[in-house]
Amino acid sequence: MHLVYPAVLAALLFCTGLYGVLARRNAILVLMSVELMLNAVNLNLVAFDVWLSRTAEDKLHSGQALTLFTIAIAAAEIGIGLAIVLAVHRARGTSDIDKLRDTAEGHETDGPGSDPAGSDGTEPPAAEKAEATA
């Protein structure tokens, strides 16, 4: 088997994962896209290990060993990532990345016709209150 076939498949998997990371808004789908990218790397590691072991007659299989380490790290990453996403979903009620980023930066959803008190019902600052009464 040629090296081109797994390399092309790995490139397609990696590009699909990259698109998923850049285009998705749900945090769980972003984690799944990261896993696709890691699996593309694993496929490349195994394919190049097999190809190099045939040409160099080397029996170390270091690519397969690195793949096992990558799988172990990916399993830990997905476990911790899913725990964080579930904790954030319980606290905030959403797993939408754009909404979470906006609330983390302090930019509440203020539309062009929002009230001066803000969407959370807090009072405006004293300077704005003085301008409003003047």
C-alpha positions in Angstrom: 0.0 0.0 0.0 1.2 3.5 -0.8 1.9 6.1 1.8 -0.3 8.6 -0.2 -3.6 7.0 0.8 -3.4 7.3 4.6 -1.7 10.7 4.2 -4.6 12.0 2.1 -7.1 10.5 4.5 -5.3 12.1 7.5 -5.3 15.5 5.7 -9.0 15.3 5.1 -9.7 14.3 8.7 -7.5 17.1 10.0 -9.2 19.7 7.7 -12.6 18.5 8.8 -11.6 18.8 12.4 -10.1 22.3 11.8 -13.3 23.4 10.1 -15.3 22.1 13.1 -13.1 24.0 15.6 -13.4 27.2 13.6 -17.1 27.0 12.6 -18.9 25.4 15.6 -20.3 27.2 18.5 -21.2 24.3 20.7 -18.3 23.4 23.1 -18.9 19.7 22.8 -18.7 19.7 19.0 -15.5 21.7 19.3 -14.1 19.0 21.6 -15.1 16.3 19.0 -13.4 18.3 16.3 -10.2 18.4 18.3 -10.4 14.6 18.6 -10.7 14.3 14.8 -7.6 16.4 14.5 -5.7 14.1 17.0 -6.9 11.0 15.2 -5.5 12.4 11.9 -2.2 12.9 13.6 -2.3 9.3 14.9 -3.1 8.0 11.4 0.0 9.9 10.1 2.2 8.5 12.9 1.2 4.9 12.2 1.4 5.3 8.4 4.9 6.8 8.5 6.0 4.3 11.1 5.0 1.4 8.8 6.6 3.1 5.8 9.9 3.8 7.6 10.1 0.4 9.1 9.8 -1.2 5.6 12.5 1.1 4.1 15.0 1.1 7.1 14.2 -2.4 8.3 13.8 -1.0 11.8 11.6 -2.8 14.3 11.2 -0.2 17.0 7.7 1.0 16.0 8.2 4.4 17.6 5.3 5.9 15.7 2.9 3.3 17.1 4.3 4.0 20.6 3.7 7.7 20.1 0.2 7.0 18.9 -0.5 5.1 22.2 0.7 8.1 24.2 -1.4 10.5 22.1 -4.5 8.3 22.6 -3.9 8.3 26.4 -3.4 12.1 26.4 -6.6 12.6 24.2 -8.6 10.5 26.6 -7.5 12.6 29.6 -8.1 15.8 27.6 -11.6 14.8 26.6 -12.5 13.8 30.2 -11.3 17.0 31.7 -12.8 19.1 28.8 -16.2 17.4 29.1 -16.2 18.0 32.9 -15.4 21.7 32.4 -18.1 22.0 29.7 -20.7 20.3 31.9 -19.8 22.5 34.9 -20.0 25.7 32.8 -23.4 24.5 31.3 -24.8 23.9 34.8 -23.6 27.3 36.0 -24.5 29.4 32.9 -27.2 27.4 31.3 -25.5 27.3 27.8 -22.6 25.7 26.1 -22.5 28.2 23.3 -18.9 29.5 23.0 -19.8 32.9 21.7 -22.2 33.6 24.6 -19.7 32.3 27.1 -17.0 34.5 25.7 -19.2 37.6 25.8 -20.2 37.1 29.4 -16.6 36.4 30.4 -15.5 39.7 28.9 -18.3 41.6 30.6 -20.1 42.4 27.4 -23.7 41.6 28.1 -26.1 41.3 25.1 -26.7 45.1 24.7 -28.7 45.8 21.6 -28.9 49.2 19.9 -32.2 49.9 21.7 -31.3 48.6 25.1 -32.5 50.4 28.2 -29.9 52.4 30.2 -30.2 50.2 33.2 -28.8 47.3 31.3 -30.1 43.9 30.7 -29.3 42.7 34.2 -31.3 45.3 36.0 -28.4 47.2 37.6 -28.4 50.9 38.0 -26.4 53.0 35.5 -23.3 54.8 36.9 -23.7 58.1 38.7 -22.3 60.2 35.8 -24.9 58.8 33.4 -27.6 59.3 36.0 -26.7 62.9 36.4 -26.7 63.5 32.6 -30.1 61.8 32.4 -31.6 64.1 35.1 -30.1 67.3 33.7 
